[in-house]
Amino acid sequence: MNPFHYSMNIQWDEDDQIFVVSVPELPGCMTHGRTYEEALQNAKEAIEGWIEVAKNEGWTIPAPKVAA
């Protein structure tokens, strides 16, 4: 699965001065970065890690949402 096929919400956190990323399709999959690019790269790694754990644990892996 391509990690960039999953939806990502990227928001600026003024208090911590970081970009926070959540992946709605993958419960609990979140990360952050000091720059937008770093946050995006960390999100790719977080998605890959989430999927790897899901496979190892036998969890169902949700399909990416498709834009209509």
C-alpha positions in Angstrom: 0.0 0.0 0.0 1.2 3.4 -0.9 1.3 5.5 2.3 0.5 8.7 0.4 -2.8 7.3 -0.7 -4.1 7.8 2.9 -5.7 11.0 4.0 -3.6 13.3 6.2 -4.7 16.2 8.3 -1.8 18.6 8.8 -2.3 21.4 11.3 0.0 24.0 12.8 0.4 23.9 16.6 1.1 27.4 17.7 2.0 26.4 21.3 4.6 23.8 20.3 5.6 25.5 17.0 5.2 22.2 15.0 3.0 20.7 12.3 0.8 17.9 13.7 -0.3 15.2 11.3 -3.1 12.7 11.9 -4.3 9.9 9.5 -8.1 9.6 9.8 -8.3 6.1 8.3 -5.7 4.6 10.7 -6.8 5.0 14.4 -4.1 6.5 16.5 -1.7 7.2 13.6 -0.3 10.6 14.4 3.1 12.3 14.2 4.6 15.8 13.9 7.5 17.8 12.4 9.2 21.2 12.8 8.6 21.9 9.1 5.8 20.9 6.8 8.1 18.7 4.8 9.4 17.0 7.9 5.9 16.4 9.1 4.9 14.9 5.7 8.0 12.6 5.8 7.3 11.5 9.3 3.6 10.8 8.4 4.8 8.5 5.6 6.9 6.6 8.1 4.1 6.6 10.7 1.7 5.1 8.1 4.2 2.5 7.0 4.8 1.6 10.7 1.1 1.4 11.5 0.5 -0.9 8.5 3.5 -3.1 9.5 2.2 -3.5 13.1 -1.3 -4.2 11.8 0.0 -7.0 9.6 2.0 -8.5 12.4 -1.0 -8.3 14.8 -3.5 -9.6 12.2 -5.5 -6.4 12.3 -7.7 -5.4 9.4 -6.0 -2.6 7.5 -8.5 0.0 6.4 -8.4 1.0 2.7 -7.5 4.6 1.9 -10.4 6.9 1.3 -11.0 7.7 -2.3 -12.0 11.2 -3.4 -15.4 11.3 -5.1 
